[in-house]
Amino acid sequence: MNLIYTTQFKKDYKKIKKQQKNLSKLKSVIEKLLSQKKLEPKYRDHSLSGNFKNHRECHIEPDWILIYRKTKDELILERTGSHSDLFK
């Protein structure tokens, strides 16, 4: 499975890096998604609607989320950050 980072995700990543979030948590979730493993319930993985129809969201921490979508052979990372940053 190919991993694709959107331009917005790259900007979000820089922002969370400055906030000194534990980036290994994000990397761990991405690795699980790439290996097509089901995420544990603690990540509260679920589908989205509205502007993010066909996307999924999982919680890396209680107020740190990852928005992504999958195709047959791609994992596309769309956004990451807090709810308030991503759903304005």
PDB file as gemmi writes it, atoms N, CA and C in Angstrom:
CRYST1    1.000    1.000    1.000  90.00  90.00  90.00 P 1                      
ATOM      1  N   MET A   1       0.847  -1.177   0.000  1.00  0.00           N  
ATOM      2  CA  MET A   1       0.000   0.000   0.000  1.00  0.00           C  
ATOM      3  C   MET A   1       0.894   1.242   0.000  1.00  0.00           C  
ATOM      4  N   ASN A   2       0.583   2.195  -0.874  1.00  0.00           N  
ATOM      5  CA  ASN A   2       1.345   3.438  -0.965  1.00  0.00           C  
ATOM      6  C   ASN A   2       0.826   4.451   0.042  1.00  0.00           C  
ATOM      7  N   LEU A   3       1.743   5.224   0.599  1.00  0.00           N  
ATOM      8  CA  LEU A   3       1.399   6.266   1.560  1.00  0.00           C  
ATOM      9  C   LEU A   3       1.502   7.622   0.877  1.00  0.00           C  
ATOM     10  N   ILE A   4       0.424   8.415   0.970  1.00  0.00           N  
ATOM     11  CA  ILE A   4       0.395   9.738   0.345  1.00  0.00           C  
ATOM     12  C   ILE A   4       0.069  10.779   1.411  1.00  0.00           C  
ATOM     13  N   TYR A   5       0.868  11.830   1.450  1.00  0.00           N  
ATOM     14  CA  TYR A   5       0.644  12.945   2.367  1.00  0.00           C  
ATOM     15  C   TYR A   5       0.108  14.119   1.561  1.00  0.00           C  
ATOM     16  N   THR A   6      -1.037  14.666   1.945  1.00  0.00           N  
ATOM     17  CA  THR A   6      -1.527  15.863   1.264  1.00  0.00           C  
ATOM     18  C   THR A   6      -0.706  17.065   1.729  1.00  0.00           C  
ATOM     19  N   THR A   7      -0.752  18.140   0.960  1.00  0.00           N  
ATOM     20  CA  THR A   7      -0.059  19.370   1.334  1.00  0.00           C  
ATOM     21  C   THR A   7      -0.561  19.864   2.686  1.00  0.00           C  
ATOM     22  N   GLN A   8      -1.864  19.790   2.910  1.00  0.00           N  
ATOM     23  CA  GLN A   8      -2.428  20.242   4.181  1.00  0.00           C  
ATOM     24  C   GLN A   8      -1.941  19.374   5.340  1.00  0.00           C  
ATOM     25  N   PHE A   9      -1.831  18.071   5.117  1.00  0.00           N  
ATOM     26  CA  PHE A   9      -1.316  17.195   6.174  1.00  0.00           C  
ATOM     27  C   PHE A   9       0.110  17.599   6.542  1.00  0.00           C  
ATOM     28  N   LYS A  10       0.924  17.908   5.557  1.00  0.00           N  
ATOM     29  CA  LYS A  10       2.310  18.307   5.826  1.00  0.00           C  
ATOM     30  C   LYS A  10       2.353  19.567   6.685  1.00  0.00           C  
ATOM     31  N   LYS A  11       1.460  20.517   6.413  1.00  0.00           N  
ATOM     32  CA  LYS A  11       1.378  21.737   7.230  1.00  0.00           C  
ATOM     33  C   LYS A  11       0.932  21.401   8.648  1.00  0.00           C  
ATOM     34  N   ASP A  12      -0.089  20.542   8.750  1.00  0.00           N  
ATOM     35  CA  ASP A  12      -0.581  20.122  10.063  1.00  0.00           C  
ATOM     36  C   ASP A  12       0.520  19.417  10.857  1.00  0.00           C  
ATOM     37  N   TYR A  13       1.295  18.580  10.170  1.00  0.00           N  
ATOM     38  CA  TYR A  13       2.368  17.824  10.821  1.00  0.00           C  
ATOM     39  C   TYR A  13       3.406  18.773  11.423  1.00  0.00           C  
ATOM     40  N   LYS A  14       3.770  19.802  10.676  1.00  0.00           N  
ATOM     41  CA  LYS A  14       4.730  20.786  11.195  1.00  0.00           C  
ATOM     42  C   LYS A  14       4.183  21.454  12.451  1.00  0.00           C  
ATOM     43  N   LYS A  15       2.881  21.737  12.434  1.00  0.00           N  
ATOM     44  CA  LYS A  15       2.252  22.401  13.577  1.00  0.00           C  
ATOM     45  C   LYS A  15       2.266  21.504  14.819  1.00  0.00           C  
ATOM     46  N   ILE A  16       1.906  20.228  14.663  1.00  0.00           N  
ATOM     47  CA  ILE A  16       1.896  19.347  15.836  1.00  0.00           C  
ATOM     48  C   ILE A  16       3.313  19.048  16.318  1.00  0.00           C  
ATOM     49  N   LYS A  17       4.263  19.085  15.402  1.00  0.00           N  
ATOM     50  CA  LYS A  17       5.659  18.888  15.791  1.00  0.00           C  
ATOM     51  C   LYS A  17       6.109  20.037  16.693  1.00  0.00           C  
ATOM     52  N   LYS A  18       5.697  21.260  16.357  1.00  0.00           N  
ATOM     53  CA  LYS A  18       6.022  22.425  17.187  1.00  0.00           C  
ATOM     54  C   LYS A  18       5.350  22.338  18.554  1.00  0.00           C  
ATOM     55  N   GLN A  19       4.191  21.680  18.604  1.00  0.00           N  
ATOM     56  CA  GLN A  19       3.471  21.511  19.872  1.00  0.00           C  
ATOM     57  C   GLN A  19       4.077  20.391  20.716  1.00  0.00           C  
ATOM     58  N   GLN A  20       5.132  19.790  20.209  1.00  0.00           N  
ATOM     59  CA  GLN A  20       5.872  18.722  20.876  1.00  0.00           C  
ATOM     60  C   GLN A  20       4.991  17.522  21.232  1.00  0.00           C  
ATOM     61  N   LYS A  21       4.109  17.176  20.301  1.00  0.00           N  
ATOM     62  CA  LYS A  21       3.312  15.958  20.455  1.00  0.00           C  
ATOM     63  C   LYS A  21       4.238  14.750  20.294  1.00  0.00           C  
ATOM     64  N   ASN A  22       3.829  13.630  20.831  1.00  0.00           N  
ATOM     65  CA  ASN A  22       4.602  12.397  20.710  1.00  0.00           C  
ATOM     66  C   ASN A  22       4.357  11.809  19.318  1.00  0.00           C  
ATOM     67  N   LEU A  23       5.236  12.110  18.390  1.00  0.00           N  
ATOM     68  CA  LEU A  23       5.047  11.719  16.995  1.00  0.00           C  
ATOM     69  C   LEU A  23       5.130  10.210  16.783  1.00  0.00           C  
ATOM     70  N   SER A  24       5.721   9.501  17.721  1.00  0.00           N  
ATOM     71  CA  SER A  24       5.773   8.040  17.581  1.00  0.00           C  
ATOM     72  C   SER A  24       4.370   7.441  17.669  1.00  0.00           C  
ATOM     73  N   LYS A  25       3.456   8.099  18.378  1.00  0.00           N  
ATOM     74  CA  LYS A  25       2.062   7.631  18.432  1.00  0.00           C  
ATOM     75  C   LYS A  25       1.421   7.720  17.052  1.00  0.00           C  
ATOM     76  N   LEU A  26       1.670   8.820  16.358  1.00  0.00           N  
ATOM     77  CA  LEU A  26       1.136   8.999  15.010  1.00  0.00           C  
ATOM     78  C   LEU A  26       1.735   7.955  14.069  1.00  0.00           C  
ATOM     79  N   LYS A  27       3.040   7.774  14.147  1.00  0.00           N  
ATOM     80  CA  LYS A  27       3.712   6.802  13.276  1.00  0.00           C  
ATOM     81  C   LYS A  27       3.192   5.391  13.511  1.00  0.00           C  
ATOM     82  N   SER A  28       2.918   5.063  14.758  1.00  0.00           N  
ATOM     83  CA  SER A  28       2.393   3.738  15.088  1.00  0.00           C  
ATOM     84  C   SER A  28       1.027   3.507  14.439  1.00  0.00           C  
ATOM     85  N   VAL A  29       0.157   4.515  14.499  1.00  0.00           N  
ATOM     86  CA  VAL A  29      -1.172   4.409  13.884  1.00  0.00           C  
ATOM     87  C   VAL A  29      -1.037   4.265  12.368  1.00  0.00           C  
ATOM     88  N   ILE A  30      -0.162   5.057  11.763  1.00  0.00           N  
ATOM     89  CA  ILE A  30       0.037   4.994  10.311  1.00  0.00           C  
ATOM     90  C   ILE A  30       0.535   3.606   9.905  1.00  0.00           C  
ATOM     91  N   GLU A  31       1.461   3.048  10.673  1.00  0.00           N  
ATOM     92  CA  GLU A  31       1.973   1.705  10.368  1.00  0.00           C  
ATOM     93  C   GLU A  31       0.861   0.665  10.429  1.00  0.00           C  
ATOM     94  N   LYS A  32      -0.013   0.780  11.425  1.00  0.00           N  
ATOM     95  CA  LYS A  32      -1.136  -0.158  11.539  1.00  0.00           C  
ATOM     96  C   LYS A  32      -2.073  -0.019  10.344  1.00  0.00           C  
ATOM     97  N   LEU A  33      -2.345   1.221   9.943  1.00  0.00           N  
ATOM     98  CA  LEU A  33      -3.226   1.440   8.796  1.00  0.00           C  
ATOM     99  C   LEU A  33      -2.600   0.898   7.511  1.00  0.00           C  
ATOM    100  N   LEU A  34      -1.300   1.098   7.351  1.00  0.00           N  
ATOM    101  CA  LEU A  34      -0.607   0.601   6.158  1.00  0.00           C  
ATOM    102  C   LEU A  34      -0.618  -0.921   6.089  1.00  0.00           C  
ATOM    103  N   SER A  35      -0.533  -1.559   7.235  1.00  0.00           N  
ATOM    104  CA  SER A  35      -0.524  -3.024   7.258  1.00  0.00           C  
ATOM    105  C   SER A  35      -1.937  -3.595   7.194  1.00  0.00           C  
ATOM    106  N   GLN A  36      -2.915  -2.693   7.073  1.00  0.00           N  
ATOM    107  CA  GLN A  36      -4.328  -3.061   6.929  1.00  0.00           C  
ATOM    108  C   GLN A  36      -4.874  -3.750   8.175  1.00  0.00           C  
ATOM    109  N   LYS A  37      -4.224  -3.494   9.315  1.00  0.00           N  
ATOM    110  CA  LYS A  37      -4.722  -4.041  10.574  1.00  0.00           C  
ATOM    111  C   LYS A  37      -5.847  -3.151  11.091  1.00  0.00           C  
ATOM    112  N   LYS A  38      -6.770  -3.765  11.792  1.00  0.00           N  
ATOM    113  CA  LYS A  38      -7.857  -3.001  12.399  1.00  0.00           C  
ATOM    114  C   LYS A  38      -7.304  -2.285  13.627  1.00  0.00           C  
ATOM    115  N   LEU A  39      -7.661  -1.007  13.774  1.00  0.00           N  
ATOM    116  CA  LEU A  39      -7.195  -0.249  14.930  1.00  0.00           C  
ATOM    117  C   LEU A  39      -7.946  -0.683  16.185  1.00  0.00           C  
ATOM    118  N   GLU A  40      -7.246  -0.642  17.310  1.00  0.00           N  
ATOM    119  CA  GLU A  40      -7.872  -0.981  18.585  1.00  0.00           C  
ATOM    120  C   GLU A  40      -8.984   0.028  18.895  1.00  0.00           C  
ATOM    121  N   PRO A  41      -9.970  -0.376  19.699  1.00  0.00           N  
ATOM    122  CA  PRO A  41     -11.087   0.524  20.032  1.00  0.00           C  
ATOM    123  C   PRO A  41     -10.659   1.851  20.656  1.00  0.00           C  
ATOM    124  N   LYS A  42      -9.503   1.882  21.339  1.00  0.00           N  
ATOM    125  CA  LYS A  42      -9.067   3.127  21.985  1.00  0.00           C  
ATOM    126  C   LYS A  42      -8.858   4.260  20.977  1.00  0.00           C  
ATOM    127  N   TYR A  43      -8.652   3.924  19.704  1.00  0.00           N  
ATOM    128  CA  TYR A  43      -8.449   4.952  18.679  1.00  0.00           C  
ATOM    129  C   TYR A  43      -9.759   5.520  18.143  1.00  0.00           C  
ATOM    130  N   ARG A  44     -10.877   4.912  18.512  1.00  0.00           N  
ATOM    131  CA  ARG A  44     -12.214   5.387  18.115  1.00  0.00           C  
ATOM    132  C   ARG A  44     -12.284   5.702  16.614  1.00  0.00           C  
ATOM    133  N   ASP A  45     -11.825   4.783  15.806  1.00  0.00           N  
ATOM    134  CA  ASP A  45     -11.824   4.928  14.346  1.00  0.00           C  
ATOM    135  C   ASP A  45     -13.258   4.888  13.819  1.00  0.00           C  
ATOM    136  N   HIS A  46     -13.618   5.881  13.001  1.00  0.00           N  
ATOM    137  CA  HIS A  46     -14.974   5.915  12.444  1.00  0.00           C  
ATOM    138  C   HIS A  46     -15.003   6.718  11.152  1.00  0.00           C  
ATOM    139  N   SER A  47     -16.051   6.493  10.365  1.00  0.00           N  
ATOM    140  CA  SER A  47     -16.200   7.220   9.100  1.00  0.00           C  
ATOM    141  C   SER A  47     -16.773   8.602   9.373  1.00  0.00           C  
ATOM    142  N   LEU A  48     -16.538   9.508   8.440  1.00  0.00           N  
ATOM    143  CA  LEU A  48     -17.008  10.890   8.552  1.00  0.00           C  
ATOM    144  C   LEU A  48     -18.056  11.171   7.488  1.00  0.00           C  
ATOM    145  N   SER A  49     -18.758  12.281   7.654  1.00  0.00           N  
ATOM    146  CA  SER A  49     -19.768  12.688   6.674  1.00  0.00           C  
ATOM    147  C   SER A  49     -19.540  14.152   6.308  1.00  0.00           C  
ATOM    148  N   GLY A  50     -20.428  14.705   5.529  1.00  0.00           N  
ATOM    149  CA  GLY A  50     -20.312  16.112   5.130  1.00  0.00           C  
ATOM    150  C   GLY A  50     -19.132  16.336   4.208  1.00  0.00           C  
ATOM    151  N   ASN A  51     -18.338  17.374   4.510  1.00  0.00           N  
ATOM    152  CA  ASN A  51     -17.177  17.702   3.677  1.00  0.00           C  
ATOM    153  C   ASN A  51     -16.147  16.577   3.639  1.00  0.00           C  
ATOM    154  N   PHE A  52     -16.175  15.719   4.650  1.00  0.00           N  
ATOM    155  CA  PHE A  52     -15.207  14.630   4.725  1.00  0.00           C  
ATOM    156  C   PHE A  52     -15.845  13.274   4.433  1.00  0.00           C  
ATOM    157  N   LYS A  53     -16.886  13.270   3.603  1.00  0.00           N  
ATOM    158  CA  LYS A  53     -17.493  12.006   3.195  1.00  0.00           C  
ATOM    159  C   LYS A  53     -16.410  11.144   2.537  1.00  0.00           C  
ATOM    160  N   ASN A  54     -16.464   9.854   2.747  1.00  0.00           N  
ATOM    161  CA  ASN A  54     -15.472   8.885   2.248  1.00  0.00           C  
ATOM    162  C   ASN A  54     -14.135   8.959   2.988  1.00  0.00           C  
ATOM    163  N   HIS A  55     -14.090   9.696   4.087  1.00  0.00           N  
ATOM    164  CA  HIS A  55     -12.890   9.774   4.915  1.00  0.00           C  
ATOM    165  C   HIS A  55     -13.165   9.083   6.246  1.00  0.00           C  
ATOM    166  N   ARG A  56     -12.084   8.790   6.956  1.00  0.00           N  
ATOM    167  CA  ARG A  56     -12.185   8.219   8.293  1.00  0.00           C  
ATOM    168  C   ARG A  56     -11.383   9.082   9.256  1.00  0.00           C  
ATOM    169  N   GLU A  57     -11.716   8.953  10.533  1.00  0.00           N  
ATOM    170  CA  GLU A  57     -11.020   9.699  11.574  1.00  0.00           C  
ATOM    171  C   GLU A  57     -10.680   8.737  12.695  1.00  0.00           C  
ATOM    172  N   CYS A  58      -9.480   8.887  13.241  1.00  0.00           N  
ATOM    173  CA  CYS A  58      -9.130   8.126  14.441  1.00  0.00           C  
ATOM    174  C   CYS A  58      -8.445   9.069  15.421  1.00  0.00           C  
ATOM    175  N   HIS A  59      -8.544   8.720  16.689  1.00  0.00           N  
ATOM    176  CA  HIS A  59      -7.992   9.546  17.763  1.00  0.00           C  
ATOM    177  C   HIS A  59      -6.638   8.986  18.188  1.00  0.00           C  
ATOM    178  N   ILE A  60      -5.608   9.790  18.024  1.00  0.00           N  
ATOM    179  CA  ILE A  60      -4.277   9.405  18.464  1.00  0.00           C  
ATOM    180  C   ILE A  60      -4.176   9.661  19.968  1.00  0.00           C  
ATOM    181  N   GLU A  61      -4.745  10.783  20.391  1.00  0.00           N  
ATOM    182  CA  GLU A  61      -4.939  11.147  21.788  1.00  0.00           C  
ATOM    183  C   GLU A  61      -6.355  11.708  21.867  1.00  0.00           C  
ATOM    184  N   PRO A  62      -6.882  11.950  23.079  1.00  0.00           N  
ATOM    185  CA  PRO A  62      -8.270  12.435  23.157  1.00  0.00           C  
ATOM    186  C   PRO A  62      -8.569  13.662  22.279  1.00  0.00           C  
ATOM    187  N   ASP A  63      -7.641  14.615  22.183  1.00  0.00           N  
ATOM    188  CA  ASP A  63      -7.893  15.769  21.315  1.00  0.00           C  
ATOM    189  C   ASP A  63      -6.808  15.910  20.248  1.00  0.00           C  
ATOM    190  N   TRP A  64      -6.419  14.791  19.684  1.00  0.00           N  
ATOM    191  CA  TRP A  64      -5.475  14.781  18.556  1.00  0.00           C  
ATOM    192  C   TRP A  64      -5.974  13.711  17.600  1.00  0.00           C  
ATOM    193  N   ILE A  65      -6.413  14.151  16.424  1.00  0.00           N  
ATOM    194  CA  ILE A  65      -7.027  13.215  15.488  1.00  0.00           C  
ATOM    195  C   ILE A  65      -6.259  13.147  14.172  1.00  0.00           C  
ATOM    196  N   LEU A  66      -6.491  12.069  13.471  1.00  0.00           N  
ATOM    197  CA  LEU A  66      -5.941  11.857  12.133  1.00  0.00           C  
ATOM    198  C   LEU A  66      -7.116  11.614  11.200  1.00  0.00           C  
ATOM    199  N   ILE A  67      -7.196  12.400  10.131  1.00  0.00           N  
ATOM    200  CA  ILE A  67      -8.220  12.197   9.106  1.00  0.00           C  
ATOM    201  C   ILE A  67      -7.519  11.603   7.889  1.00  0.00           C  
ATOM    202  N   TYR A  68      -8.067  10.499   7.415  1.00  0.00           N  
ATOM    203  CA  TYR A  68      -7.434   9.785   6.309  1.00  0.00           C  
ATOM    204  C   TYR A  68      -8.497   9.134   5.435  1.00  0.00           C  
ATOM    205  N   ARG A  69      -8.048   8.657   4.279  1.00  0.00           N  
ATOM    206  CA  ARG A  69      -8.920   7.836   3.443  1.00  0.00           C  
ATOM    207  C   ARG A  69      -8.071   6.759   2.786  1.00  0.00           C  
ATOM    208  N   LYS A  70      -8.738   5.684   2.459  1.00  0.00           N  
ATOM    209  CA  LYS A  70      -8.060   4.553   1.822  1.00  0.00           C  
ATOM    210  C   LYS A  70      -8.682   4.289   0.467  1.00  0.00           C  
ATOM    211  N   THR A  71      -7.831   3.931  -0.473  1.00  0.00           N  
ATOM    212  CA  THR A  71      -8.291   3.398  -1.746  1.00  0.00           C  
ATOM    213  C   THR A  71      -7.782   1.958  -1.806  1.00  0.00           C  
ATOM    214  N   LYS A  72      -7.953   1.348  -2.935  1.00  0.00           N  
ATOM    215  CA  LYS A  72      -7.519  -0.047  -3.074  1.00  0.00           C  
ATOM    216  C   LYS A  72      -6.041  -0.223  -2.729  1.00  0.00           C  
ATOM    217  N   ASP A  73      -5.206   0.714  -3.167  1.00  0.00           N  
ATOM    218  CA  ASP A  73      -3.765   0.563  -2.940  1.00  0.00           C  
ATOM    219  C   ASP A  73      -3.082   1.799  -2.363  1.00  0.00           C  
ATOM    220  N   GLU A  74      -3.868   2.728  -1.778  1.00  0.00           N  
ATOM    221  CA  GLU A  74      -3.275   3.940  -1.215  1.00  0.00           C  
ATOM    222  C   GLU A  74      -3.881   4.266   0.149  1.00  0.00           C  
ATOM    223  N   LEU A  75      -3.030   4.795   1.015  1.00  0.00           N  
ATOM    224  CA  LEU A  75      -3.458   5.402   2.268  1.00  0.00           C  
ATOM    225  C   LEU A  75      -3.128   6.878   2.138  1.00  0.00           C  
ATOM    226  N   ILE A  76      -4.160   7.726   2.151  1.00  0.00           N  
ATOM    227  CA  ILE A  76      -3.979   9.161   1.949  1.00  0.00           C  
ATOM    228  C   ILE A  76      -4.227   9.872   3.273  1.00  0.00           C  
ATOM    229  N   LEU A  77      -3.180  10.500   3.800  1.00  0.00           N  
ATOM    230  CA  LEU A  77      -3.292  11.241   5.051  1.00  0.00           C  
ATOM    231  C   LEU A  77      -3.717  12.661   4.717  1.00  0.00           C  
ATOM    232  N   GLU A  78      -4.890  13.047   5.184  1.00  0.00           N  
ATOM    233  CA  GLU A  78      -5.478  14.338   4.823  1.00  0.00           C  
ATOM    234  C   GLU A  78      -5.176  15.442   5.832  1.00  0.00           C  
ATOM    235  N   ARG A  79      -5.449  15.178   7.121  1.00  0.00           N  
ATOM    236  CA  ARG A  79      -5.284  16.203   8.159  1.00  0.00           C  
ATOM    237  C   ARG A  79      -4.881  15.535   9.468  1.00  0.00           C  
ATOM    238  N   THR A  80      -4.260  16.295  10.346  1.00  0.00           N  
ATOM    239  CA  THR A  80      -4.030  15.867  11.721  1.00  0.00           C  
ATOM    240  C   THR A  80      -3.987  17.104  12.601  1.00  0.00           C  
ATOM    241  N   GLY A  81      -4.459  16.956  13.825  1.00  0.00           N  
ATOM    242  CA  GLY A  81      -4.503  18.069  14.766  1.00  0.00           C  
ATOM    243  C   GLY A  81      -5.666  17.909  15.724  1.00  0.00           C  
ATOM    244  N   SER A  82      -6.000  18.995  16.412  1.00  0.00           N  
ATOM    245  CA  SER A  82      -7.103  18.951  17.374  1.00  0.00           C  
ATOM    246  C   SER A  82      -8.436  19.124  16.649  1.00  0.00           C  
ATOM    247  N   HIS A  83      -9.517  18.739  17.327  1.00  0.00           N  
ATOM    248  CA  HIS A  83     -10.849  18.931  16.745  1.00  0.00           C  
ATOM    249  C   HIS A  83     -11.085  20.399  16.407  1.00  0.00           C  
ATOM    250  N   SER A  84     -10.713  21.283  17.330  1.00  0.00           N  
ATOM    251  CA  SER A  84     -10.981  22.706  17.099  1.00  0.00           C  
ATOM    252  C   SER A  84     -10.192  23.249  15.913  1.00  0.00           C  
ATOM    253  N   ASP A  85      -8.997  22.718  15.668  1.00  0.00           N  
ATOM    254  CA  ASP A  85      -8.209  23.161  14.510  1.00  0.00           C  
ATOM    255  C   ASP A  85      -8.781  22.638  13.194  1.00  0.00           C  
ATOM    256  N   LEU A  86      -9.289  21.421  13.203  1.00  0.00           N  
ATOM    257  CA  LEU A  86      -9.699  20.778  11.955  1.00  0.00           C  
ATOM    258  C   LEU A  86     -11.160  20.996  11.587  1.00  0.00           C  
ATOM    259  N   PHE A  87     -12.001  21.255  12.574  1.00  0.00           N  
ATOM    260  CA  PHE A  87     -13.434  21.409  12.304  1.00  0.00           C  
ATOM    261  C   PHE A  87     -13.904  22.800  12.691  1.00  0.00           C  
ATOM    262  N   LYS A  88     -13.357  23.811  12.036  1.00  0.00           N  
ATOM    263  CA  LYS A  88     -13.735  25.207  12.308  1.00  0.00           C  
ATOM    264  C   LYS A  88     -14.961  25.579  11.523  1.00  0.00           C  
TER     265      LYS A  88                                                      
END                                                                             
